[in-house]
């Protein structure tokens, strides 16, 4: 089990093996919580809803020009797109990691 030292300003470095296991990259966001005297860091995807919504609508307009109108709720479509983007990023991170 890797050890981590608390440095000035209470900063820590996440060991390489943990970063690679979770496909973390510079700039990723982690949610920090305390569970039974244990610090837990969970990767989180943060999306500006307005930007995501604008992008989603632009994409959907292009898609809808070629396909029949969707019957899904716009929020449901946004969440589906966010899931697909997250899966793409995971897949891309794994490929980038293997090429090093």
DSSP file (Angstrom, degrees, kcal/mol; ACC not computed):
  #  RESIDUE AA STRUCTURE BP1 BP2  ACC     N-H-->O    O-->H-N    N-H-->O    O-->H-N    TCO  KAPPA ALPHA  PHI   PSI    X-CA   Y-CA   Z-CA
    1    1 A X              0   0    0      0, 0.0     2,-0.1     0, 0.0     0, 0.0   0.000 360.0 360.0 360.0 124.2    0.0    0.0    0.0
    2    2 A X        -     0   0    0      1,-0.1     2,-0.3    13,-0.0    13,-0.0  -0.388 360.0-139.2 -70.3 144.9    1.6    3.3   -1.1
    3    3 A X        -     0   0    0     -2,-0.1     2,-0.4     2,-0.0    -1,-0.1  -0.771  10.8-154.5-101.9 150.4    2.1    6.0    1.6
    4    4 A X        -     0   0    0     -2,-0.3     2,-0.4     8,-0.0    10,-0.1  -0.985   6.6-143.2-127.2 134.4    1.5    9.7    1.0
    5    5 A X        -     0   0    0     -2,-0.4     2,-0.6     8,-0.1     8,-0.3  -0.810  15.9-129.1 -98.7 136.6    3.2   12.6    2.8
    6    6 A X        -     0   0    0     -2,-0.4     6,-0.2     6,-0.1     2,-0.1  -0.748  36.2-171.2 -81.9 123.1    1.2   15.7    3.7
    7    7 A X    >   -     0   0    0      4,-3.1     3,-1.7    -2,-0.6     4,-0.3  -0.319  37.0 -43.8-105.2-173.4    3.3   18.7    2.5
    8    8 A X  G >  S+     0   0    0      1,-0.3     3,-1.4     2,-0.2    -1,-0.3  -0.167 130.7  19.3 -50.1 146.3    3.2   22.5    2.8
    9    9 A X  G 3  S-     0   0    0      1,-0.3    -1,-0.3    -3,-0.1    -2,-0.1   0.699 129.5 -79.6  60.6  20.4   -0.3   23.8    2.4
   10   10 A X  G <  S+     0   0    0     -3,-1.7    -1,-0.3     1,-0.2     2,-0.2   0.790  83.9 158.0  60.9  32.8   -1.6   20.3    3.2
   11   11 A X    <   -     0   0    0     -3,-1.4    -4,-3.1    -4,-0.3     2,-0.3  -0.616  19.7-171.1 -87.2 147.5   -0.9   19.1   -0.4
   12   12 A X        -     0   0    0     -2,-0.2     2,-0.5    -6,-0.2    -6,-0.1  -0.944  19.0-131.4-132.0 155.7   -0.4   15.4   -1.2
   13   13 A X        -     0   0    0     -8,-0.3     2,-0.5    -2,-0.3    -8,-0.1  -0.937  21.0-131.8-107.6 128.5    0.7   13.6   -4.4
   14   14 A X        -     0   0    0     -2,-0.5     5,-0.1     1,-0.1   -10,-0.0  -0.684  34.8-110.3 -78.7 123.9   -1.5   10.7   -5.5
   15   15 A X    >>  -     0   0    0     -2,-0.5     4,-2.3     1,-0.1     3,-0.8  -0.159  22.4-115.6 -57.4 148.1    0.9    7.8   -6.3
   16   16 A X  H 3> S+     0   0    0      1,-0.3     4,-2.9     2,-0.2     5,-0.3   0.875 112.8  56.0 -51.7 -46.5    1.3    6.8   -9.9
   17   17 A X  H 3> S+     0   0    0      1,-0.2     4,-1.7     2,-0.2    -1,-0.3   0.851 110.8  44.9 -61.8 -33.2   -0.3    3.3   -9.5
   18   18 A X  H <> S+     0   0    0     -3,-0.8     4,-1.7     2,-0.2    -1,-0.2   0.900 112.4  50.9 -75.6 -41.2   -3.5    4.9   -8.1
   19   19 A X  H  X>S+     0   0    0     -4,-2.3     5,-2.5     1,-0.2     4,-0.5   0.924 113.8  45.4 -59.6 -44.2   -3.6    7.6  -10.8
   20   20 A X  H ><5S+     0   0    0     -4,-2.9     3,-0.8     1,-0.2    -1,-0.2   0.897 108.9  55.1 -67.9 -39.9   -3.2    5.0  -13.5
   21   21 A X  H 3<5S+     0   0    0     -4,-1.7    -1,-0.2    -5,-0.3    -2,-0.2   0.844 117.9  35.9 -61.8 -32.9   -5.8    2.6  -11.9
   22   22 A X  H 3<5S-     0   0    0     -4,-1.7    -1,-0.2    -5,-0.1    -2,-0.2   0.376 107.5-123.7-101.7   3.4   -8.4    5.4  -12.0
   23   23 A X  T <<5 +     0   0    0     -3,-0.8    -3,-0.2    -4,-0.5     2,-0.2   0.893  46.8 176.6  56.3  43.3   -7.2    7.0  -15.3
   24   24 A X      < -     0   0    0     -5,-2.5     2,-0.3    -6,-0.2    -1,-0.2  -0.534   8.8-171.5 -79.8 145.6   -6.7   10.4  -13.5
   25   25 A X    >   -     0   0    0     -2,-0.2     3,-2.3    -5,-0.0     2,-0.0  -0.911  38.0 -77.6-131.8 160.3   -5.3   13.3  -15.5
   26   26 A X  T 3  S+     0   0    0     -2,-0.3     3,-0.1     1,-0.3    -1,-0.0  -0.346 119.9  26.2 -56.4 131.6   -4.0   16.7  -14.6
   27   27 A X  T 3  S+     0   0    0      1,-0.3    -1,-0.3    -2,-0.0    -3,-0.0   0.260  86.4 138.3  95.9 -11.6   -7.1   19.0  -14.1
   28   28 A X    <   -     0   0    0     -3,-2.3     2,-0.4     1,-0.1    -1,-0.3  -0.283  51.5-123.8 -63.1 154.8   -9.5   16.2  -13.1
   29   29 A X  E     -A   44   0A   0     15,-0.8    15,-3.0    -3,-0.1     2,-0.4  -0.859  22.8-165.5-104.7 135.2  -11.8   16.9  -10.2
   30   30 A X  E     -A   43   0A   0     -2,-0.4     2,-0.5    13,-0.3    13,-0.2  -0.963  15.5-137.9-119.8 138.6  -11.9   14.7   -7.1
   31   31 A X  E     -A   42   0A   0     11,-3.4    11,-2.5    -2,-0.4     2,-0.5  -0.839  21.2-152.6 -91.6 127.2  -14.6   14.8   -4.4
   32   32 A X  E     +A   41   0A   0     -2,-0.5     2,-0.3     9,-0.2     9,-0.2  -0.891  24.1 158.6-106.7 127.8  -13.1   14.5   -0.9
   33   33 A X  E     -A   40   0A   0      7,-2.3     7,-3.0    -2,-0.5     2,-0.5  -0.905  36.0-124.5-137.4 166.9  -15.1   13.0    2.0
   34   34 A X  E     +A   39   0A   0     -2,-0.3     2,-0.5     5,-0.2     5,-0.2  -0.975  25.4 179.7-115.1 125.9  -14.4   11.5    5.3
   35   35 A X  E >  S-A   38   0A   0      3,-2.9     3,-0.6    -2,-0.5    -2,-0.0  -0.953  72.2 -26.8-128.9 111.3  -15.8    8.0    6.0
   36   36 A X  T 3  S-     0   0    0     -2,-0.5    -1,-0.1     1,-0.2     3,-0.1   0.934 127.3 -45.2  49.3  57.4  -15.1    6.4    9.4
   37   37 A X  T 3  S+     0   0    0      1,-0.2     2,-0.4    -3,-0.0    -1,-0.2   0.707 117.5 116.2  62.5  23.8  -11.9    8.4    9.9
   38   38 A X  E <   -A   35   0A   0     -3,-0.6    -3,-2.9     2,-0.0     2,-0.5  -0.981  64.7-132.2-123.5 133.3  -10.7    7.7    6.4
   39   39 A X  E     -A   34   0A   0     -2,-0.4     2,-0.5    -5,-0.2    -5,-0.2  -0.744  25.8-165.2 -83.2 126.5  -10.2   10.3    3.7
   40   40 A X  E     -A   33   0A   0     -7,-3.0    -7,-2.3    -2,-0.5     2,-0.5  -0.962   7.1-166.2-117.2 126.1  -11.9    9.2    0.4
   41   41 A X  E     -A   32   0A   0     -2,-0.5     2,-0.5    -9,-0.2    -9,-0.2  -0.958   8.4-174.8-112.3 122.7  -11.2   10.8   -2.9
   42   42 A X  E     -A   31   0A   0    -11,-2.5   -11,-3.4    -2,-0.5     2,-0.1  -0.969  27.4-118.8-120.0 128.4  -13.6   10.0   -5.7
   43   43 A X  E     -A   30   0A   0     -2,-0.5     2,-0.4   -13,-0.2   -13,-0.3  -0.397  36.3-169.6 -61.6 137.9  -13.2   11.2   -9.4
   44   44 A X  E     -A   29   0A   0    -15,-3.0   -15,-0.8    -2,-0.1     2,-0.6  -0.973  21.3-135.8-131.7 146.0  -16.0   13.5  -10.5
   45   45 A X        -     0   0    0     -2,-0.4     2,-0.5   -17,-0.1   -17,-0.0  -0.901  21.4-163.1 -99.3 124.6  -17.0   14.9  -13.8
   46   46 A X        -     0   0    0     -2,-0.6     2,-0.4     2,-0.0    -2,-0.0  -0.937   9.6-178.8-111.7 126.8  -18.0   18.5  -13.6
   47   47 A X        -     0   0    0     -2,-0.5     2,-0.8     4,-0.0     3,-0.1  -0.986  31.0-128.0-128.1 130.4  -19.9   20.0  -16.4
   48   48 A X     >  -     0   0    0     -2,-0.4     4,-3.1     1,-0.2     5,-0.3  -0.689  24.4-150.1 -72.9 113.1  -21.1   23.6  -16.9
   49   49 A X  H  > S+     0   0    0     -2,-0.8     4,-3.0     1,-0.2     5,-0.2   0.854  91.3  51.4 -59.7 -38.3  -24.8   22.9  -17.5
   50   50 A X  H  > S+     0   0    0      2,-0.2     4,-2.7     1,-0.2    -1,-0.2   0.956 114.6  42.3 -65.6 -48.1  -25.3   26.0  -19.7
   51   51 A X  H  > S+     0   0    0      2,-0.2     4,-2.7     1,-0.2     5,-0.2   0.923 117.2  47.9 -63.0 -43.5  -22.3   25.1  -22.0
   52   52 A X  H  X S+     0   0    0     -4,-3.1     4,-2.9     1,-0.2    -2,-0.2   0.915 112.7  48.9 -63.5 -42.0  -23.2   21.4  -22.0
   53   53 A X  H  X S+     0   0    0     -4,-3.0     4,-2.7    -5,-0.3    -2,-0.2   0.915 111.9  48.2 -64.0 -43.1  -26.9   22.3  -22.8
   54   54 A X  H  X S+     0   0    0     -4,-2.7     4,-2.2     2,-0.2    -2,-0.2   0.930 115.0  45.7 -62.1 -44.9  -25.8   24.7  -25.6
   55   55 A X  H  X S+     0   0    0     -4,-2.7     4,-2.5     1,-0.2    -2,-0.2   0.905 112.5  51.1 -64.0 -41.5  -23.5   22.1  -27.1
   56   56 A X  H  X S+     0   0    0     -4,-2.9     4,-3.1    -5,-0.2    -2,-0.2   0.921 109.8  49.2 -62.4 -44.5  -26.1   19.4  -26.7
   57   57 A X  H  X S+     0   0    0     -4,-2.7     4,-2.3     2,-0.2    -1,-0.2   0.900 110.6  50.4 -64.3 -39.4  -28.7   21.4  -28.5
   58   58 A X  H  X S+     0   0    0     -4,-2.2     4,-1.6     2,-0.2    -1,-0.2   0.929 114.0  45.0 -63.0 -43.9  -26.3   22.2  -31.4
   59   59 A X  H  X S+     0   0    0     -4,-2.5     4,-2.6     1,-0.2    -2,-0.2   0.930 112.6  50.9 -63.9 -45.2  -25.4   18.5  -31.8
   60   60 A X  H  X S+     0   0    0     -4,-3.1     4,-3.6     1,-0.2     5,-0.2   0.859 105.8  55.7 -64.2 -34.9  -29.1   17.5  -31.5
   61   61 A X  H  X S+     0   0    0     -4,-2.3     4,-1.2     2,-0.2    -1,-0.2   0.911 110.6  45.2 -62.9 -40.5  -30.1   20.0  -34.2
   62   62 A X  H  < S+     0   0    0     -4,-1.6     4,-0.4     2,-0.2    -2,-0.2   0.914 117.3  44.4 -68.1 -41.4  -27.5   18.4  -36.6
   63   63 A X  H >X S+     0   0    0     -4,-2.6     3,-1.7     1,-0.2     4,-1.3   0.926 111.3  52.9 -67.9 -44.7  -28.6   14.9  -35.7
   64   64 A X  H 3< S+     0   0    0     -4,-3.6    -1,-0.2     1,-0.3    -2,-0.2   0.764  97.5  66.3 -64.9 -24.2  -32.3   15.8  -35.9
   65   65 A X  T 3< S+     0   0    0     -4,-1.2    -1,-0.3    -5,-0.2    -2,-0.2   0.760 113.4  32.9 -65.6 -22.0  -31.8   17.2  -39.3
   66   66 A X  T <4 S+     0   0    0     -3,-1.7     2,-0.3    -4,-0.4    -2,-0.2   0.589 123.0  42.7-108.1 -15.9  -31.0   13.6  -40.4
   67   67 A X  S  < S-     0   0    0     -4,-1.3     3,-0.1     1,-0.1    -1,-0.0  -0.850  93.0 -84.6-129.5 163.4  -33.3   11.6  -38.1
   68   68 A X        -     0   0    0     -2,-0.3    -2,-0.1     1,-0.1    -1,-0.1  -0.266  63.7 -79.5 -62.5 155.1  -36.9   11.8  -36.8
   69   69 A X        -     0   0    0      1,-0.1    -1,-0.1    -4,-0.1     2,-0.1  -0.274  52.2-113.3 -57.0 138.2  -37.5   14.0  -33.8
   70   70 A X        -     0   0    0      1,-0.1    -1,-0.1    -3,-0.1     4,-0.1  -0.407  13.7-155.4 -73.8 149.5  -36.6   12.4  -30.4
   71   71 A X        +     0   0    0     -2,-0.1    -1,-0.1     2,-0.1     2,-0.1   0.395  62.4 108.4-101.0  -0.5  -39.2   11.5  -27.9
   72   72 A X  S    S-     0   0    0      1,-0.1     2,-0.2     2,-0.1    -2,-0.1  -0.412  80.4-102.8 -77.4 153.2  -36.8   11.7  -25.0
   73   73 A X     >  -     0   0    0      1,-0.1     4,-2.2    -2,-0.1     3,-0.3  -0.528  30.6-123.3 -67.6 138.1  -36.7   14.4  -22.4
   74   74 A X  H  > S+     0   0    0      1,-0.2     4,-2.3     2,-0.2     5,-0.1   0.861 112.6  52.2 -55.8 -37.7  -33.9   16.9  -23.1
   75   75 A X  H  > S+     0   0    0      2,-0.2     4,-2.4     1,-0.2    -1,-0.2   0.903 108.5  50.9 -65.2 -40.1  -32.4   16.4  -19.6
   76   76 A X  H  > S+     0   0    0     -3,-0.3     4,-2.2     2,-0.2    -2,-0.2   0.901 110.6  49.1 -62.7 -41.6  -32.4   12.6  -20.2
   77   77 A X  H  X S+     0   0    0     -4,-2.2     4,-2.4     2,-0.2    -2,-0.2   0.896 110.0  51.5 -64.9 -39.7  -30.6   13.1  -23.5
   78   78 A X  H  X S+     0   0    0     -4,-2.3     4,-2.4     2,-0.2    -2,-0.2   0.919 110.7  47.9 -62.4 -44.6  -28.1   15.4  -21.8
   79   79 A X  H  X S+     0   0    0     -4,-2.4     4,-2.1     2,-0.2    -2,-0.2   0.885 111.1  51.3 -64.6 -39.2  -27.4   12.8  -19.2
   80   80 A X  H  X S+     0   0    0     -4,-2.2     4,-2.2     2,-0.2    -2,-0.2   0.917 110.6  48.4 -63.4 -43.7  -27.0   10.1  -21.8
   81   81 A X  H  X S+     0   0    0     -4,-2.4     4,-2.5     2,-0.2    -2,-0.2   0.906 109.4  52.8 -62.9 -42.2  -24.5   12.2  -23.7
   82   82 A X  H  X S+     0   0    0     -4,-2.4     4,-2.2     1,-0.2    -1,-0.2   0.895 109.3  49.8 -61.0 -40.5  -22.6   12.9  -20.5
   83   83 A X  H  X S+     0   0    0     -4,-2.1     4,-2.3     2,-0.2    -1,-0.2   0.914 110.8  49.2 -64.0 -42.5  -22.4    9.1  -19.9
   84   84 A X  H  X S+     0   0    0     -4,-2.2     4,-2.3     1,-0.2    -2,-0.2   0.892 110.8  49.9 -64.9 -39.5  -21.1    8.5  -23.4
   85   85 A X  H  X S+     0   0    0     -4,-2.5     4,-2.6     2,-0.2    -1,-0.2   0.911 109.9  51.2 -64.7 -42.0  -18.5   11.2  -23.1
   86   86 A X  H  X S+     0   0    0     -4,-2.2     4,-2.2     1,-0.2    -2,-0.2   0.920 110.9  47.8 -61.7 -44.4  -17.3    9.7  -19.8
   87   87 A X  H  X S+     0   0    0     -4,-2.3     4,-2.5     2,-0.2    -1,-0.2   0.896 111.0  51.4 -63.8 -40.0  -17.0    6.3  -21.3
   88   88 A X  H  X S+     0   0    0     -4,-2.3     4,-3.0     2,-0.2    -2,-0.2   0.927 109.6  49.9 -61.6 -44.9  -15.1    7.7  -24.3
   89   89 A X  H  X S+     0   0    0     -4,-2.6     4,-2.6     2,-0.2    -2,-0.2   0.902 111.1  49.2 -62.3 -41.0  -12.7    9.5  -21.9
   90   90 A X  H  X S+     0   0    0     -4,-2.2     4,-2.2     2,-0.2    -1,-0.2   0.940 113.9  45.8 -61.4 -47.4  -12.1    6.3  -20.0
   91   91 A X  H  X S+     0   0    0     -4,-2.5     4,-2.1     1,-0.2    -2,-0.2   0.919 114.1  48.3 -62.3 -44.9  -11.4    4.3  -23.2
   92   92 A X  H  X S+     0   0    0     -4,-3.0     4,-2.6     1,-0.2    -1,-0.2   0.891 109.9  52.3 -63.7 -40.8   -9.2    7.1  -24.5
   93   93 A X  H  X S+     0   0    0     -4,-2.6     4,-2.2     1,-0.2    -1,-0.2   0.894 109.2  50.0 -63.5 -40.0   -7.2    7.3  -21.2
   94   94 A X  H  X S+     0   0    0     -4,-2.2     4,-2.0     2,-0.2    -1,-0.2   0.918 112.0  47.4 -64.5 -42.7   -6.6    3.5  -21.3
   95   95 A X  H  X S+     0   0    0     -4,-2.1     4,-1.4     1,-0.2    -2,-0.2   0.909 112.8  48.5 -64.8 -42.0   -5.4    3.7  -25.0
   96   96 A X  H  X S+     0   0    0     -4,-2.6     4,-0.5     1,-0.2    -1,-0.2   0.885 110.8  51.5 -65.4 -38.2   -3.1    6.6  -24.1
   97   97 A X  H >< S+     0   0    0     -4,-2.2     3,-0.9     1,-0.2    -1,-0.2   0.892 108.6  50.8 -65.8 -40.6   -1.7    4.8  -21.1
   98   98 A X  H 3< S+     0   0    0     -4,-2.0    -1,-0.2     1,-0.2    -2,-0.2   0.792 103.7  58.9 -68.4 -28.4   -0.9    1.7  -23.2
   99   99 A X  H 3<        0   0    0     -4,-1.4    -1,-0.2     1,-0.2    -2,-0.2   0.621 360.0 360.0 -79.3 -10.6    0.9    3.6  -25.8
  100  100 A X    <<        0   0    0     -3,-0.9    -1,-0.2    -4,-0.5    -2,-0.2   0.466 360.0 360.0 -85.8 360.0    3.4    5.0  -23.2
